[in-house]
Amino acid sequence: MSQKIHFDEIIGRYRSDPYDYVDMHARHTGKVRFLVDEQAEVKGPSGEWKHIPGTPLYEITRERNTKVITSETNGTVSAINWDADNTFVEAGEKLLTIRHPLKKKEIIEAILQEVLFLFPAPERARYYFSMDIQSRIERKGARSVLVKPGDEIITMSLMKRDTPVYYTGEPGIIHSIYFRPGDSIDQGVPLIGVCAEEKLPLVQKIITRVKADWE
């Protein structure tokens, strides 16, 4: 019963507000000048290799060096911190928010991240699956791999040193993988999503329901 209530509450929340709100912060200290207005439509990078920059959002000048910061996603500018316009800001200050309409695949991923156990990167580094896990994924797919606390599942490569990473979450199957081996991942970003075997029917129900209900 609790699973059903939780399931309906999550689905209802995304149905009433099927958006992701992406906050943009100052990348470094400097003087900011906004290049967009609220409610402006913006686009993310495009082209075969995402080599065409997105919509210019703001420029930031430090020591006479001006950088134009572009949008990383499609959507609408929903809020701008106008107090920061033409003023000197500190690194990390929130400048604006983009409301990004979620596609069906993104809604499924967002809901799954609420249901699965997310195993995060312990620090900023490059990550690889351990040889045993990688071999099992290549042979039968990630969802055939059962992990439990204490398993050596991932190798962290930092400063030319490789360190084993041991799983510390609930036992289950690797349902989702959020990185490509060799990628540099920020601390705290999920590496994998693990699903307890008894939750599999609920997870499949979520995927089926979203696919049926969303355009």
Residue frames as a rotation matrix with the C-alpha (Angstrom) as fourth column:
MET 1
0.569 0.822 0.000 0.00
0.822 -0.569 0.000 0.00
0.000 0.000 -1.000 0.00
SER 2
0.447 -0.467 -0.763 2.80
0.159 -0.798 0.581 2.45
-0.880 -0.381 -0.283 0.92
GLN 3
-0.638 -0.686 0.349 4.46
0.439 0.048 0.897 1.75
-0.633 0.726 0.270 -2.43
LYS 4
-0.124 0.676 0.726 1.22
0.977 -0.044 0.208 2.59
0.172 0.736 -0.655 -4.26
ILE 5
0.795 0.407 -0.449 0.77
0.522 -0.837 0.165 5.88
-0.309 -0.366 -0.878 -2.36
HIS 6
0.027 -0.887 -0.462 4.40
0.093 -0.458 0.884 6.84
-0.995 -0.066 0.070 -2.98
PHE 7
-0.620 -0.232 0.749 4.09
0.694 0.283 0.662 5.90
-0.366 0.930 -0.015 -6.65
ASP 8
0.263 0.828 0.495 0.92
0.943 -0.330 0.051 7.96
0.206 0.453 -0.867 -7.22
GLU 9
0.716 -0.045 -0.697 2.36
0.326 -0.861 0.390 10.95
-0.618 -0.506 -0.602 -5.37
ILE 10
-0.356 -0.925 -0.132 5.51
0.192 -0.211 0.958 10.97
-0.914 0.316 0.253 -7.54
ILE 11
-0.521 0.228 0.822 3.55
0.853 0.173 0.492 10.57
-0.030 0.958 -0.285 -10.78
GLY 12
0.544 0.839 -0.022 1.12
0.839 -0.544 0.017 13.31
0.002 -0.028 -1.000 -9.74
ARG 13
0.371 -0.485 -0.792 3.93
0.233 -0.777 0.585 15.74
-0.899 -0.402 -0.175 -8.96
TYR 14
-0.719 -0.689 0.091 5.50
0.235 -0.117 0.965 15.38
-0.654 0.715 0.246 -12.40
ARG 15
-0.243 0.711 0.660 2.09
0.963 0.096 0.252 15.57
0.116 0.697 -0.708 -14.08
SER 16
0.728 0.586 -0.356 1.33
0.646 -0.761 0.068 18.92
-0.231 -0.279 -0.932 -12.41
ASP 17
0.724 -0.553 -0.413 4.81
-0.499 -0.833 0.239 20.35
-0.476 0.033 -0.879 -13.05
PRO 18
0.795 -0.374 0.479 6.68
0.516 0.831 -0.209 18.48
-0.320 0.413 0.853 -15.83
TYR 19
0.766 -0.552 0.330 9.70
-0.178 -0.674 -0.717 20.76
0.618 0.490 -0.614 -15.74
ASP 20
0.276 -0.771 -0.574 13.25
0.960 0.253 0.121 20.84
0.053 -0.584 0.810 -14.46
TYR 21
0.993 0.044 0.111 14.42
0.033 -0.994 0.101 24.14
0.115 -0.097 -0.989 -13.00
VAL 22
0.344 -0.939 0.027 18.06
0.893 0.318 -0.317 24.73
0.289 0.134 0.948 -13.87
ASP 23
0.905 -0.087 -0.416 19.81
0.147 -0.854 0.499 27.38
-0.399 -0.513 -0.760 -11.76
MET 24
0.452 -0.791 0.413 22.73
0.589 -0.084 -0.804 29.20
0.670 0.606 0.428 -13.34
HIS 25
0.811 -0.262 -0.523 25.43
0.398 -0.408 0.822 30.51
-0.429 -0.875 -0.227 -10.98
ALA 26
0.762 -0.613 -0.209 28.37
-0.644 -0.686 -0.338 32.84
0.063 0.392 -0.918 -11.58
ARG 27
0.805 -0.486 -0.339 31.34
0.338 0.847 -0.411 30.70
0.487 0.216 0.846 -12.60
HIS 28
-0.266 -0.876 -0.403 33.80
0.935 -0.132 -0.330 33.11
0.235 -0.465 0.854 -11.04
THR 29
0.076 0.243 -0.967 33.92
0.573 -0.804 -0.157 36.61
-0.816 -0.543 -0.201 -9.57
GLY 30
-0.824 -0.373 0.427 33.35
0.563 -0.449 0.694 39.47
-0.067 0.812 0.579 -11.97
LYS 31
-0.597 0.625 -0.502 30.95
-0.431 -0.779 -0.456 42.10
-0.676 -0.056 0.735 -13.29
VAL 32
-0.566 0.491 0.662 27.79
0.634 0.773 -0.032 40.61
-0.527 0.402 -0.749 -14.80
ARG 33
-0.573 0.528 -0.627 25.65
-0.681 -0.733 0.006 41.90
-0.456 0.430 0.779 -17.64
PHE 34
-0.169 0.604 0.779 22.57
0.189 0.796 -0.576 39.93
-0.967 0.050 -0.248 -18.64
LEU 35
-0.911 -0.194 -0.364 21.93
-0.327 -0.199 0.924 39.24
-0.252 0.961 0.117 -22.33
VAL 36
-0.620 0.770 -0.151 18.38
0.437 0.499 0.748 37.85
0.652 0.397 -0.646 -21.98
ASP 37
-0.509 0.576 0.640 15.10
-0.786 -0.614 -0.072 38.88
0.351 -0.540 0.765 -20.36
GLU 38
-0.658 0.403 0.637 12.66
-0.251 0.680 -0.689 36.85
-0.711 -0.613 -0.346 -18.29
GLN 39
0.415 0.847 0.331 10.40
-0.118 0.411 -0.904 34.57
-0.902 0.336 0.271 -20.38
ALA 40
0.106 -0.453 -0.885 13.00
-0.982 -0.185 -0.023 34.47
-0.154 0.872 -0.465 -23.17
GLU 41
0.977 0.152 0.151 13.19
-0.113 0.965 -0.236 31.15
-0.182 0.214 0.960 -25.02
VAL 42
0.144 -0.985 -0.093 16.71
-0.939 -0.165 0.302 29.71
-0.313 0.044 -0.949 -24.93
LYS 43
0.900 0.081 -0.428 18.38
-0.276 0.865 -0.419 26.74
0.336 0.495 0.801 -26.58
GLY 44
0.600 -0.713 0.362 21.21
-0.147 0.346 0.926 24.47
-0.786 -0.609 0.103 -25.49
PRO 45
-0.425 -0.850 -0.313 24.22
-0.567 -0.020 0.824 23.36
-0.706 0.527 -0.473 -27.56
SER 46
0.742 0.664 0.092 23.44
-0.298 0.450 -0.842 21.92
-0.600 0.597 0.532 -31.00
GLY 47
0.216 -0.647 -0.731 25.18
-0.949 0.038 -0.314 20.22
0.231 0.761 -0.606 -33.89
GLU 48
0.549 0.020 -0.836 26.38
-0.184 0.978 -0.098 16.66
0.816 0.207 0.540 -34.29
TRP 49
-0.181 -0.708 -0.682 29.02
0.683 0.409 -0.605 17.06
0.708 -0.575 0.409 -31.58
LYS 50
0.687 0.518 -0.510 27.17
0.727 -0.493 0.479 19.77
-0.004 -0.699 -0.715 -29.60
HIS 51
-0.337 -0.941 -0.022 29.83
0.931 -0.336 0.145 22.12
-0.144 0.028 0.989 -30.94
ILE 52
-0.360 0.303 0.882 27.44
0.305 -0.856 0.418 25.01
0.882 0.420 0.216 -31.60
PRO 53
-0.973 -0.091 -0.212 27.01
0.227 -0.216 -0.950 26.99
0.040 -0.972 0.231 -28.36
GLY 54
-0.127 0.980 -0.152 23.59
0.992 0.128 0.003 27.60
0.022 -0.151 -0.988 -26.88
THR 55
0.564 0.478 0.674 21.83
0.485 -0.852 0.198 30.95
0.669 0.215 -0.712 -26.41
PRO 56
-0.606 -0.768 0.206 24.04
0.306 -0.464 -0.831 33.64
0.734 -0.441 0.516 -24.77
LEU 57
0.336 0.744 -0.578 22.70
0.824 0.066 0.563 34.27
0.457 -0.666 -0.590 -21.24
TYR 58
0.977 -0.089 -0.191 25.10
0.031 -0.836 0.548 36.71
-0.209 -0.541 -0.814 -19.65
GLU 59
0.365 -0.926 0.090 28.62
0.266 0.011 -0.964 38.02
0.892 0.376 0.251 -19.87
ILE 60
0.938 -0.144 -0.315 30.99
0.298 -0.126 0.946 38.25
-0.176 -0.982 -0.075 -16.94
THR 61
0.555 -0.740 0.381 34.07
0.022 -0.444 -0.896 40.48
0.832 0.505 -0.230 -16.91
ARG 62
0.891 -0.400 -0.213 37.10
0.252 0.045 0.967 40.07
-0.377 -0.915 0.141 -14.69
GLU 63
0.006 -0.956 -0.293 40.37
0.149 -0.289 0.946 41.94
-0.989 -0.049 0.141 -15.14
ARG 64
-0.110 0.080 -0.991 39.17
-0.787 -0.616 0.037 43.21
-0.607 0.783 0.131 -18.55
ASN 65
-0.970 -0.160 -0.183 38.60
-0.237 0.790 0.565 39.65
0.055 0.591 -0.804 -19.70
THR 66
-0.210 0.976 0.051 34.98
-0.898 -0.172 -0.405 39.14
-0.386 -0.131 0.913 -20.76
LYS 67
-0.993 -0.009 0.117 33.38
0.029 0.948 0.317 35.70
-0.114 0.318 -0.941 -21.12
VAL 68
-0.263 0.950 -0.171 29.97
-0.925 -0.197 0.325 35.04
0.275 0.244 0.930 -22.61
ILE 69
-0.845 0.057 0.532 28.13
-0.238 0.851 -0.468 32.24
-0.479 -0.522 -0.705 -20.79
THR 70
-0.531 0.632 -0.565 25.66
-0.708 0.037 0.705 30.27
0.466 0.774 0.428 -22.91
SER 71
0.286 0.775 0.564 22.73
-0.936 0.352 -0.009 28.02
-0.205 -0.525 0.826 -22.08
GLU 72
-0.826 -0.556 0.088 23.34
-0.541 0.827 0.149 24.31
-0.156 0.076 -0.985 -21.58
THR 73
-0.684 0.656 0.320 19.67
0.549 0.751 -0.367 23.39
-0.481 -0.075 -0.874 -21.97
ASN 74
-0.670 0.577 0.467 16.48
0.254 -0.413 0.875 24.26
0.697 0.705 0.130 -23.86
GLY 75
-0.210 0.694 -0.689 13.71
0.978 0.135 -0.162 26.12
-0.020 -0.707 -0.706 -22.08
THR 76
0.439 0.457 0.773 12.42
0.390 -0.872 0.294 29.46
0.809 0.172 -0.562 -20.85
VAL 77
-0.749 -0.654 0.103 14.15
0.234 -0.408 -0.882 31.95
0.619 -0.637 0.459 -18.56
SER 78
0.185 0.916 -0.355 11.81
0.683 0.140 0.717 31.86
0.707 -0.375 -0.600 -15.55
ALA 79
0.926 0.083 -0.368 13.71
0.342 -0.600 0.723 34.17
-0.161 -0.796 -0.584 -13.18
ILE 80
0.169 -0.891 0.422 16.62
0.531 -0.278 -0.801 36.62
0.831 0.359 0.426 -13.29
ASN 81
0.307 -0.194 -0.932 18.47
0.895 -0.274 0.352 38.09
-0.324 -0.942 0.089 -10.32
TRP 82
0.597 -0.005 0.802 18.32
0.549 -0.727 -0.413 41.66
0.585 0.687 -0.432 -11.64
ASP 83
0.959 -0.280 -0.053 20.15
-0.128 -0.590 0.797 42.93
-0.254 -0.757 -0.601 -8.55
ALA 84
0.261 -0.911 0.318 23.27
0.439 0.406 0.802 41.34
-0.860 -0.070 0.506 -10.07
ASP 85
0.592 0.013 0.806 22.97
0.802 -0.111 -0.588 43.15
0.081 0.994 -0.076 -13.40
ASN 86
0.423 -0.540 0.728 25.91
0.148 -0.751 -0.643 45.48
0.894 0.380 -0.238 -14.06
THR 87
0.690 -0.243 0.681 27.35
-0.720 -0.319 0.616 44.72
0.067 -0.916 -0.396 -10.63
PHE 88
-0.383 -0.879 -0.284 30.31
-0.719 0.477 -0.506 42.76
0.580 0.011 -0.815 -9.29
VAL 89
0.732 0.670 0.121 29.30
-0.624 0.589 0.513 39.29
0.273 -0.451 0.850 -8.07
GLU 90
-0.169 -0.733 0.659 31.05
-0.847 0.450 0.282 36.53
-0.503 -0.511 -0.697 -6.17
ALA 91
-0.720 -0.129 -0.681 31.65
-0.500 0.778 0.381 33.07
0.481 0.615 -0.625 -7.65
GLY 92
-0.868 0.387 -0.311 28.63
0.472 0.838 -0.274 30.85
0.155 -0.384 -0.910 -7.07
GLU 93
-0.666 0.671 -0.327 26.01
-0.266 -0.623 -0.736 33.62
-0.697 -0.403 0.594 -6.83
LYS 94
-0.256 0.677 0.690 22.70
0.778 0.568 -0.269 32.58
-0.574 0.468 -0.672 -8.38
LEU 95
-0.888 -0.172 -0.426 22.03
-0.090 -0.844 0.529 34.62
-0.451 0.508 0.734 -11.51
LEU 96
-0.275 0.832 -0.482 19.06
-0.961 -0.222 0.166 33.10
0.031 0.509 0.860 -13.29
THR 97
-0.429 0.255 0.867 16.82
-0.171 0.919 -0.355 30.05
-0.887 -0.301 -0.351 -13.62
ILE 98
-0.652 0.226 -0.724 15.81
-0.735 0.048 0.676 28.20
0.188 0.973 0.134 -16.79
ARG 99
0.038 0.746 0.665 12.58
-0.585 0.556 -0.590 26.21
-0.810 -0.367 0.458 -16.85
HIS 100
-0.745 -0.431 -0.509 13.31
-0.666 0.442 0.601 23.14
-0.034 0.787 -0.616 -18.98
PRO 101
0.373 0.928 -0.009 10.33
-0.924 0.370 -0.097 21.09
-0.087 0.045 0.995 -20.25
LEU 102
-0.406 -0.556 0.725 11.02
-0.567 0.776 0.277 17.45
-0.717 -0.299 -0.630 -19.48
LYS 103
-0.219 0.275 -0.936 10.77
-0.844 0.427 0.323 14.86
0.489 0.861 0.138 -22.25
LYS 104
0.769 0.623 -0.144 9.31
-0.495 0.722 0.484 11.44
0.405 -0.301 0.863 -21.55
LYS 105
0.371 -0.715 -0.593 12.75
0.447 0.697 -0.560 9.85
0.814 -0.058 0.578 -21.17
GLU 106
-0.590 -0.615 0.524 13.85
-0.107 -0.583 -0.805 12.62
0.801 -0.531 0.278 -18.78
ILE 107
0.150 0.727 0.671 10.70
-0.903 -0.176 0.392 12.20
0.403 -0.664 0.630 -16.67
ILE 108
0.841 0.115 -0.529 11.37
-0.002 0.978 0.209 8.46
0.541 -0.174 0.823 -16.38
GLU 109
-0.081 -0.967 -0.241 14.98
0.495 0.171 -0.852 9.11
0.865 -0.189 0.465 -15.36
ALA 110
-0.501 -0.078 0.862 13.99
-0.515 -0.773 -0.369 11.78
0.695 -0.629 0.347 -12.83
ILE 111
0.549 0.767 0.332 11.38
-0.763 0.298 0.574 9.50
0.341 -0.568 0.749 -11.23
LEU 112
0.683 -0.340 -0.646 13.78
0.291 0.938 -0.187 6.55
0.670 -0.060 0.740 -11.18
GLN 113
-0.392 -0.895 0.215 16.36
0.138 -0.288 -0.948 8.68
0.910 -0.342 0.236 -9.36
GLU 114
-0.156 0.418 0.895 13.78
-0.907 -0.420 0.038 9.10
0.392 -0.806 0.445 -6.59
VAL 115
0.803 0.595 0.035 13.06
-0.574 0.757 0.311 5.37
0.159 -0.270 0.950 -6.38
LEU 116
0.601 -0.643 -0.475 16.51
0.323 0.739 -0.591 3.82
0.731 0.202 0.652 -6.89
PHE 117
0.742 -0.535 -0.404 19.41
0.349 -0.208 0.914 3.88
-0.573 -0.819 0.032 -4.43
LEU 118
0.883 -0.431 0.187 21.91
-0.049 -0.480 -0.876 6.32
0.467 0.764 -0.445 -5.93
PHE 119
0.563 -0.786 -0.257 25.60
0.727 0.323 0.606 5.56
-0.393 -0.528 0.753 -5.35
PRO 120
0.993 -0.060 -0.098 27.55
-0.092 -0.925 -0.368 8.84
-0.069 0.374 -0.925 -5.67
ALA 121
0.362 -0.928 0.085 31.10
0.376 0.062 -0.925 9.66
0.853 0.366 0.371 -6.71
PRO 122
0.528 -0.166 -0.833 33.14
0.845 0.003 0.535 10.04
-0.086 -0.986 0.142 -3.50
GLU 123
0.098 -0.461 -0.882 35.22
0.120 -0.874 0.471 12.85
-0.988 -0.152 -0.030 -5.04
ARG 124
0.768 0.156 -0.621 35.91
-0.537 -0.372 -0.757 14.49
-0.349 0.915 -0.202 -8.39
ALA 125
-0.372 -0.859 0.352 37.83
-0.439 0.497 0.749 11.92
-0.818 0.124 -0.562 -10.43
ARG 126
-0.252 0.254 -0.934 37.64
-0.892 0.314 0.326 9.58
0.376 0.915 0.147 -13.40
TYR 127
-0.085 0.346 0.934 35.68
-0.702 0.645 -0.302 6.38
-0.707 -0.681 0.188 -12.85
TYR 128
-0.425 -0.050 -0.904 35.70
-0.718 0.627 0.303 2.90
0.551 0.778 -0.302 -14.34
PHE 129
0.781 0.604 0.160 33.87
-0.600 0.653 0.462 -0.27
0.175 -0.457 0.872 -13.43
SER 130
-0.027 -0.753 0.658 36.02
-0.661 0.507 0.553 -2.94
-0.750 -0.420 -0.512 -11.83
MET 131
-0.712 -0.344 -0.613 37.16
-0.701 0.399 0.591 -5.56
0.041 0.850 -0.525 -14.33
ASP 132
-0.907 0.397 0.142 34.78
0.348 0.895 -0.279 -8.18
-0.238 -0.204 -0.950 -12.92
ILE 133
-0.080 0.927 -0.365 31.73
0.226 -0.340 -0.913 -5.89
-0.971 -0.156 -0.182 -13.04
GLN 134
-0.137 -0.023 -0.990 32.62
-0.812 -0.570 0.126 -4.59
-0.567 0.821 0.059 -16.52
SER 135
-0.936 -0.258 -0.240 32.94
-0.349 0.775 0.527 -8.15
0.050 0.577 -0.815 -17.79
ARG 136
-0.658 0.746 0.104 29.55
0.576 0.588 -0.568 -9.12
-0.485 -0.314 -0.816 -16.36
ILE 137
0.050 0.660 -0.750 27.90
-0.186 -0.732 -0.656 -6.01
-0.981 0.172 0.086 -17.84
GLU 138
-0.416 -0.288 -0.863 29.37
-0.867 -0.160 0.472 -6.75
-0.274 0.944 -0.183 -21.28
ARG 139
-0.999 -0.015 -0.043 28.23
-0.026 0.962 0.271 -10.40
0.037 0.271 -0.962 -21.15
LYS 140
-0.513 0.843 -0.159 24.69
0.846 0.529 0.073 -10.05
0.146 -0.097 -0.985 -19.81
GLY 141
0.012 0.517 0.856 23.89
0.242 -0.832 0.499 -6.35
0.970 0.201 -0.135 -19.30
ALA 142
-0.693 -0.364 0.622 23.92
-0.399 -0.525 -0.752 -4.17
0.601 -0.769 0.218 -16.19
ARG 143
0.054 0.838 0.544 20.57
-0.970 -0.086 0.229 -5.46
0.239 -0.539 0.808 -14.93
SER 144
0.653 0.057 -0.755 22.01
-0.007 0.998 0.070 -8.94
0.758 -0.040 0.651 -14.55
VAL 145
-0.391 -0.914 -0.109 24.59
0.226 0.019 -0.974 -7.66
0.893 -0.405 0.199 -12.04
LEU 146
0.769 0.593 -0.237 23.69
0.323 -0.042 0.945 -8.02
0.551 -0.804 -0.224 -8.37
VAL 147
-0.322 -0.879 0.351 25.71
0.024 -0.378 -0.925 -5.90
0.947 -0.289 0.143 -5.93
LYS 148
0.713 0.476 -0.515 25.84
0.519 0.136 0.844 -5.90
0.472 -0.869 -0.150 -2.14
PRO 149
0.874 -0.376 0.307 27.62
-0.476 -0.786 0.393 -3.80
0.094 -0.490 -0.866 0.50
GLY 150
0.382 -0.835 0.395 31.37
-0.312 0.286 0.906 -4.34
-0.870 -0.469 -0.152 0.50
ASP 151
0.576 -0.154 0.803 31.60
0.716 0.569 -0.405 -5.35
-0.394 0.808 0.438 -3.18
GLU 152
-0.396 -0.725 -0.564 34.42
0.096 -0.644 0.759 -3.72
-0.913 0.247 0.325 -5.13
ILE 153
0.406 0.734 0.544 32.41
0.649 0.188 -0.738 -2.31
-0.644 0.652 -0.400 -8.02
ILE 154
0.945 -0.014 0.327 34.25
0.218 -0.719 -0.660 0.74
0.244 0.695 -0.676 -9.33
THR 155
0.006 -0.977 -0.212 37.80
0.992 -0.021 0.127 2.04
-0.128 -0.211 0.969 -9.72
MET 156
0.939 0.225 -0.259 38.50
0.225 -0.974 -0.031 5.72
-0.259 -0.029 -0.965 -9.02
SER 157
0.134 -0.908 0.397 41.38
0.973 0.044 -0.226 7.23
0.188 0.417 0.889 -10.98
LEU 158
0.985 0.162 0.058 42.79
0.140 -0.949 0.282 10.38
0.101 -0.270 -0.958 -9.38
MET 159
0.568 -0.823 -0.005 46.24
-0.785 -0.544 0.296 11.97
-0.246 -0.164 -0.955 -9.79
LYS 160
0.041 -0.519 -0.854 47.42
-0.769 0.528 -0.359 8.91
0.637 0.672 -0.378 -11.78
ARG 161
-0.917 -0.255 0.306 46.50
-0.395 0.681 -0.617 6.61
-0.051 -0.687 -0.725 -8.88
ASP 162
-0.224 0.848 -0.481 43.76
-0.355 0.389 0.850 3.99
0.908 0.361 0.214 -9.09
THR 163
-0.863 0.024 0.505 41.75
-0.498 0.134 -0.857 3.31
-0.089 -0.991 -0.103 -5.93
PRO 164
-0.705 0.661 -0.255 39.05
0.472 0.707 0.527 0.64
0.529 0.251 -0.811 -5.52
VAL 165
-0.623 0.626 0.469 35.60
-0.746 -0.656 -0.115 1.94
0.235 -0.421 0.876 -4.55
TYR 166
-0.939 0.274 -0.206 33.44
0.324 0.908 -0.265 -0.37
0.114 -0.316 -0.942 -2.43
TYR 167
-0.316 0.917 0.245 29.67
0.032 -0.248 0.968 -0.36
0.948 0.314 0.049 -2.61
THR 168
-0.995 -0.075 -0.063 27.93
0.071 -0.102 -0.992 0.90
0.068 -0.992 0.107 0.53
GLY 169
-0.496 0.868 0.041 24.24
-0.851 -0.495 0.175 0.92
0.172 0.051 0.984 -0.42
GLU 170
0.179 0.671 0.719 21.36
-0.665 0.622 -0.414 -1.50
-0.725 -0.404 0.558 -0.25
PRO 171
-0.695 -0.442 0.567 21.74
0.052 0.755 0.653 -4.81
-0.717 0.484 -0.502 -2.10
GLY 172
0.480 0.873 -0.085 20.15
-0.084 -0.051 -0.995 -5.02
-0.873 0.485 0.049 -5.52
ILE 173
0.249 -0.339 0.907 20.73
0.919 0.377 -0.112 -4.99
-0.304 0.862 0.406 -9.26
ILE 174
-0.690 -0.463 -0.556 22.46
0.194 -0.859 0.474 -2.22
-0.697 0.220 0.682 -11.20
HIS 175
0.258 0.905 0.339 19.39
0.714 0.058 -0.698 -0.72
-0.651 0.422 -0.631 -12.88
SER 176
0.964 0.088 0.252 20.86
0.233 -0.740 -0.632 2.54
0.131 0.667 -0.733 -14.25
ILE 177
0.015 -0.992 -0.125 24.37
0.950 -0.025 0.312 3.72
-0.313 -0.124 0.942 -15.11
TYR 178
0.876 0.413 -0.250 24.97
0.370 -0.907 -0.200 7.47
-0.310 0.083 -0.947 -15.08
PHE 179
0.357 -0.809 -0.467 28.55
-0.610 -0.580 0.539 7.70
-0.707 0.093 -0.701 -16.35
ARG 180
0.913 -0.235 -0.334 30.74
-0.162 0.541 -0.825 6.48
0.375 0.807 0.456 -19.18
PRO 181
0.690 -0.700 -0.182 33.94
0.629 0.457 0.629 4.70
-0.357 -0.549 0.756 -18.11
GLY 182
-0.291 -0.900 0.324 36.77
0.954 -0.299 0.026 7.21
0.074 0.316 0.946 -18.10
ASP 183
0.316 0.469 0.825 34.53
0.381 -0.859 0.342 10.24
0.869 0.207 -0.450 -17.64
SER 184
-0.871 -0.491 -0.022 35.53
0.266 -0.433 -0.861 12.85
0.413 -0.756 0.508 -15.08
ILE 185
0.134 0.979 -0.152 32.68
0.552 0.054 0.832 13.00
0.823 -0.195 -0.534 -12.55
ASP 186
-0.270 -0.168 0.948 32.09
-0.508 -0.811 -0.288 15.66
0.818 -0.560 0.134 -9.89
GLN 187
-0.984 -0.108 -0.144 31.88
0.076 0.477 -0.876 14.68
0.163 -0.872 -0.461 -6.23
GLY 188
-0.622 0.781 0.055 28.37
-0.217 -0.104 -0.971 13.68
-0.753 -0.615 0.234 -5.20
VAL 189
-0.138 0.556 -0.819 27.09
-0.990 -0.093 0.104 13.02
-0.019 0.826 0.564 -8.74
PRO 190
0.525 0.396 0.753 25.39
-0.472 0.872 -0.129 9.59
-0.708 -0.288 0.645 -9.00
LEU 191
-0.617 -0.732 -0.287 27.45
-0.711 0.364 0.602 6.86
-0.336 0.576 -0.745 -10.67
ILE 192
-0.825 0.396 -0.404 24.84
0.089 0.796 0.599 4.09
0.559 0.458 -0.691 -10.62
GLY 193
-0.197 0.827 0.527 21.25
-0.971 -0.238 0.010 3.54
0.134 -0.510 0.850 -9.51
VAL 194
-0.946 -0.191 -0.260 20.60
-0.144 0.971 -0.191 0.26
0.289 -0.143 -0.947 -7.71
CYS 195
-0.036 0.997 0.071 17.18
-0.855 -0.068 0.514 -1.36
0.517 -0.042 0.855 -7.45
ALA 196
-0.607 -0.034 0.794 16.31
-0.595 0.682 -0.426 -3.82
-0.527 -0.730 -0.435 -4.70
GLU 197
-0.987 0.141 -0.071 14.90
0.049 0.701 0.712 -6.95
0.150 0.699 -0.699 -6.32
GLU 198
-0.423 0.888 -0.180 11.53
0.827 0.297 -0.477 -6.55
-0.370 -0.351 -0.860 -4.56
LYS 199
-0.082 0.361 -0.929 11.18
-0.036 -0.933 -0.359 -3.04
-0.996 0.004 0.090 -6.06
LEU 200
-0.912 -0.392 0.125 11.58
0.096 0.091 0.991 -4.20
-0.400 0.915 -0.045 -9.65
PRO 201
-0.309 0.858 0.411 7.82
0.951 0.262 0.167 -4.54
0.035 0.442 -0.896 -10.30
LEU 202
0.476 0.461 -0.749 7.26
0.553 -0.819 -0.153 -0.98
-0.684 -0.342 -0.645 -9.03
VAL 203
-0.352 -0.699 -0.622 10.06
-0.150 -0.614 0.775 0.39
-0.924 0.366 0.111 -11.21
GLN 204
-0.896 0.050 0.441 8.67
0.425 0.378 0.822 -1.38
-0.126 0.925 -0.360 -14.28
LYS 205
0.092 0.994 -0.055 5.21
0.977 -0.101 -0.190 -0.03
-0.194 -0.036 -0.980 -13.44
ILE 206
0.216 -0.101 -0.971 6.59
0.162 -0.977 0.138 3.52
-0.963 -0.187 -0.195 -13.35
ILE 207
-0.773 -0.600 -0.207 8.26
-0.124 -0.176 0.976 3.14
-0.622 0.780 0.062 -16.74
THR 208
-0.677 0.585 0.447 5.14
0.734 0.495 0.465 1.61
0.051 0.643 -0.765 -18.32
ARG 209
0.268 0.846 -0.461 2.84
0.853 -0.431 -0.294 4.27
-0.448 -0.314 -0.837 -16.83
VAL 210
-0.022 -0.334 -0.942 4.96
-0.078 -0.939 0.335 7.22
-0.997 0.081 -0.005 -17.97
LYS 211
-0.928 -0.355 0.113 5.38
0.057 0.165 0.985 5.79
-0.368 0.920 -0.133 -21.47
ALA 212
-0.437 0.845 0.309 1.59
0.894 0.368 0.258 5.38
0.104 0.389 -0.915 -21.73
ASP 213
0.362 0.717 -0.595 0.56
0.842 -0.526 -0.122 8.69
-0.401 -0.457 -0.794 -20.13
TRP 214
0.114 -0.398 -0.910 3.03
-0.031 -0.917 0.397 11.22
-0.993 -0.017 -0.117 -21.53
GLU 215
0.976 0.213 -0.045 3.20
-0.028 -0.082 -0.996 12.40
-0.216 0.974 -0.074 -25.11
